Amino acid sequence: MTTSFYTDFTESEKEVLKRSDVIDALDKLNSLLLQNKRIFLIGAGCSKCVGLPLMNELTTNVLNACKATVAGNILNEIRKQSNDNGTIEDFVSELIDYLAIGERRSALCGDEANATKIKIGEVEYDCSVLRSSINLIKEEIRKVIDQKVNIDIHRLFVRHLHNTQRPGKPSEREKVDYIILNYDTLFEDALAFENITFVDGLSGNSSAYWCPELFCAENQYARVIKLHGSIDWILFDKDSLPRRVSPRIIDGRVATSTMIYPATTKYAETQLDPFARLFDVARSSLKTYKESQKVLVIIGYSFGDAHINREVENALLTAEGHLTVIIFANDENNITIKRWRHSGMFGKNVLVYADKGVFHGTKEIVSLKNGEALEWWKFEKLTKLIRGEA
């Protein structure tokens, strides 16, 4: 892979990889990936190696793109109210909350839907302005993410995970669930290029419609569960469910991208399809049964989404030891990771591969000191490791 965003192992890391305790830790990882039903929670870090932005970078890009617009003024006010903390998802979530309040007041008062004014900072906006601002922000996000990229690393990753593929119906162990928090389509594209059958909840081809029953199909090797939506999902005006629409199709209806699902939104968008159904599928994926073992691998995720963290924690609490969570992170002392590692109820089922070592619950099974470090949390490096190419 030649893109400048890709990083290879340093000479120091190659020396660390020769250590017997590190080799044992990698053997343990590969054993877990081979023996259990596998689920992967994929965050923005898994797209960084192809040049797509992390959430903080995406936030900066979109704020700059919207600077000279009404949407930009609203974003700046929301950002100011949050003391410059938060991401573009947080800001859009807040904006959707404002819109929902305005629409609810209109319904209660019998006003026209766009007549009610909502004050943000010192300025009042009607619902139509809030709605158009949300759509503009989503479009700017799409522009940032919808780039031509090299998916070689993603192809190698899914090829390795599905290399047990045989003709006929896949076994439960051969199936892989990808719970994806990103808007890009890197994993869908990689699966398709590797001839791995999968479902994502839409039925069709370059044009498709929402059909969540597909998640129950037994002849698929992978399910792609996009909890925050996708850059290729379109919502037609006065419609409630996403579609994919071929760029060659001319349609007279007004369409806006529905890729954003702000996890903190408390109103209707989070409670209805497709997102409510997607979360149901994700919860079902994480649910274990006494006769089954599952492994959840978390990659490229910074643990900044309280809703996602809560879902994983609930799964661990109810799994009775049948769910192992493997986390790749640069810091084992992230507040959420540390709490999980030290949990008396499920800490022994949490395995963390971090810059400075490997941690099984509270136990440090690999210790890297004196300047040693191993960036196995980087997606391209992890792909090499599980393929035995480091």
N, C-alpha and C positions, 0 to 999 in steps of 0.2 A: 504494500500500500504506500503510495507516494505523497499523499496529502500532508501538508506541513502541520496539521493538527494532531497527527498520530505520533505517539511517543513510544519508544522501545525501551527495553530494560537497560539500565546503566551497568557498567562493569561492577560497581559495588553491589547492585541488586543480584547480578548473576552469581557473585560469590555467596551471598546470603542464601540463594536457592540451592546451593550445594550442601547446606547444613542438614544433618539427619533429622532434626526436629521439624524443620520446614518441610522436608520431603514427607515426613509422617503426616503433617497437617494437610498437605495437598492430597495424599492418599486417602485421608479421612473424608475430604471434600468430594473426591471422585467416587468414593464408595457410597456416600449419601446420595449423590446424583444418579447413581446406577440402580440403587436398591429401592427407591421410593417414588411415589407419585410426586411430580415436580411442579412447583408454581414459582414463577419469577415476577417479582415486583420491580418494575423498570422505571427509573427516574431520569431526569434530564442529563445526568452525567453520562448516560449511555449513548447520547447523541453528540457529545462534545468532540469525540474523536473524528467526526466527519465535518466539523466546523460549525455546527448549530449551537446557538447560545445556551448557556445556563440561565436559570430564572432571573438572576440579578442582571445579567447582560441583556436578556430579553426586555426586562423592565426599563432599563436605560434607553434601549433602542426605540421602544414604543413611545416613551415619554418625549423623546426628541422628535419623533415623527409627528406627534400630535401637538407639538408646541404652539403652533399658530392657529389653533382651532378652538371652538367652544369645548370640545371634548378635552383638549389639553388644559383649558382653564379649570374644568371640573376635576380632572385628575390631580392637578396641582393643589387644589383646595383639599381634596380627600387625603392626599399625601401629607399636607401640612397638618391636618387633624390627627394623623397617625405619627406625628413627630418624625417624618421621613423614614419610618420603618415600613416594612411590608413589600410585597411584590406587585406586579401588574395584575396577577390573579386576585390578590387581596383588594386592590383598588376597584377592579371591575365588579367583584363581589359586593363591595360597598355601594357601588353605583346601581347595581341590580336591586339591592335592598331599597334604595331611595325610590327607584321606579315602582317597585312592588307596593310601597307605602302610598305613593301617589295614585296608583290604579285602584288600590283598596279604598282610599278616601273617596275617589270619584264614584265608585260603586255604592258606597254607603250614602253618599249625598245625592245620588241621582244625577251627577254632573256628567257631561261628556267626558270620555276617557282621557282626553288630552288637556282638559280645561284646568284641572287642579294644579296648583303651583307647589313645588317643593323647594325649600330654601337650602342651599348648600353654601356654607360660608355666608357672604353678604348678598348673594345673588339668588333670585328665584327663577326656576326653570319649570316649564310645563313638561308633561310626560313625553310628548313627541320629541322634544329636544334630548331628553335623557335616553330615549330609545335609539335615536339616530346616533348619539354619542357612543353608546355601547356597541352598535354595529360598526362604527368607524374604527373603534379601538380593536375589535376583533379582526377587521380587515387588515389593519396595520400589523397585527401579530402574524396573520397568515403570510403577509409579504415577507416578513423577517424569516419565517421558518420554511417557506416553500422555495427551497433552493435545489439546484442540481448537486447531488452528492455522490460520493463513492461508498457503496454499501458492502464492500468486500469483507470487512470485519464482521458485520452483522450476519452475512451469509455463512462465514466460517463458524460463527457461534451457533446458529440454529442447525447447521449441518451436523455439528458434533452432538448436539442434544438429541437429534432425531436419527442418528446413524443406526439405530436398531430397527429401523423401519422395514417391514416385510409386507408382501402382498396380502390383501385381506383386511379384516377389521383390526384396528390397533388394539393392543391390550391396554389396561388402565395405566400400567407403568410407562408405556410408550407415549401416552398423551401428555402434553405440556400445556399449562395455562400461563399466558403472559398477561399480567395485570399491569397496564401501561398508563403512566401519568402524563406522558408527552403527547403533543398534538401531531407530531410528524408521523410518517408512515414507514419508517425504516424497517421495523420488524415485519410488517405485512409484506413489504416489497421483498425482503430477504427470504421469507417463507415461500413466497410465490416463485422466486428465482430458483429455489432449491427443490421445487416440485413437492412441497409439503402441504397437504390439504389442511385448510384451517377455516374457521368461521369468526366473524367479527360482529354478528348481529344484523348485518344487512344482506339482503338477497338480491342477486343480479350480477352485473359485470361492471363496466365503466359507469353504467347507470344502475342504481340499486335502491331498494326500499327497506325500511326497518322491519325486521322479522326476527324477534328475539328467540322464537322457538328453535332457531338454528343452533343455539347454544346447547340444546339437548341432543343433537345429532351424535350418533355413536361411531360414525365412520370418519371422524376428523382426528388428525394427529395433533392439532393445536387449536386453542381458543384464544383469541385476542380480545381482551376486555379493556376498553379504553375509557377509564373512569372520568377523564376530563374532556372527552370528545376528540375530534380529529380535524385536521385542516381540509380534508376532502368530504366533510359532512356539510350538507346544505339544509337550511330550513326555509321552506317557502312561506311567504306571507300568509297568515291565518291558518297555517298548518302547525301541528304540534310534534311531529316526528321527523327525524333526519332522513335525508336521501343523499346518495351520490349521484351527480348528474354529469354526464359526459360533456366536455367543453364544446363538442360539436353540435349539441342539441340547442335549438332555439325554443325558448319557452317564455310566454308572455307574463308569467307570474313574477312577482318581486321575490328575490332570494337573498338571504343574508347568511353568512357563515355561522355555524353553531358550535364552533370548536371549543369555546370557553365553557367550562363548568367550574365556577368558583365554589370550592368545597365548603366555604363558610356561609354561603347564602342560605337564609332561613325560610325562603318563600317557595312558591310553587315550582320553580325550575328544578329544585333539588328533590321534589317529592313526586314528580311524574316521570313517565318514560321520556327519553330513553335512560336517563341517569339513575332513577330509582331502580330500574330493572338491572342495569349494569352493576350496581352495588349489590343487589341480591345475588347475581351470578358470582361476583367476587367473594361474597360471604360463603356461599355454598362451596366454592372452590377451596376455601380455607378450612371448612368444617371437616373434622375427622370422625372416624368411627372406630370402635374398639378393635376391629380386626384389620384396620388399615394404618399405614404410616405415611405421612406426607412431609415434604421438605419445602419450605418457602425460602427462596434466595432473593435477597434485597440488594440491588445494584444501582448505583448512580442516584441514590435518593438521599436528601439531606435531612429528612425527618422534620421538615417545616410545616407539614400539613397535619393538624391535630386530628382531623377526621380520619385520615388514613392510619395514623398511629393508633387511634382508638380501635379501629377494625382489627388490626394485627394483634393488639393486646387482648382484645376480647377472644380472638381465635386461640391464642395461647392459653388463656384462662380456662377455656372450656375443652381443650384438647386432651386433657388427662395424660399428657406425656406423649401423645401420638403425632404432634407437630413439632418439627425441628426448624428453627429459624436461623438461617445463615446470613450474616450481614457483612458486606464489604464496605468499609468506611475508612476515612483517613484518621478518625479520632474515636477511639473506643470509649472516651469519656463524654461524648455527646450526651446531653441530659436524658434523652429518651433511651438511648442504648444503655447507658449506665443503670438506669432504673430497671430495665428488663434483665440485664445481666445479674443484678443483685436481688431479683425477686425470689422470695422463698418458695413461691408457688410454681414458677416455670423457668427460673434462671438457668437450670441445668440443661434446658432445651434451647438455649441461645448460644450460638457460636459466632464470634466476631473476628474477621480477618482485617486487621488495621495496620497503619503505618509502622507502629512500634511493637507489633506482636500479634499473637493469636490467643483469644480468650474464650474459654468454655465456661460460661457463667462467670463466677468470681475467680476462677482458676486461670492463671496465665500459663498456657502450654507452650508458647513460643515467645521468647523475650528478645527484642532487638534493641541494643543499646550502643553507646559510644559512636553515635553518628550513623548507625545502621538504620535502614528503613526499606520498606518494600511496598510499592504502590500497586498492590494487587486489586485495589478498589477501582483502578482505571479500567474501563471496559475492554480496551484493546489488549491490555496486559493480562487481564483475567482470561480472555479468549485464548491467548497463547498458552497460559498455564493449564487450563483444562484440556487442551489439545496436546499437551506434552511437548510444546515447541519452544519453551523458554531455555 
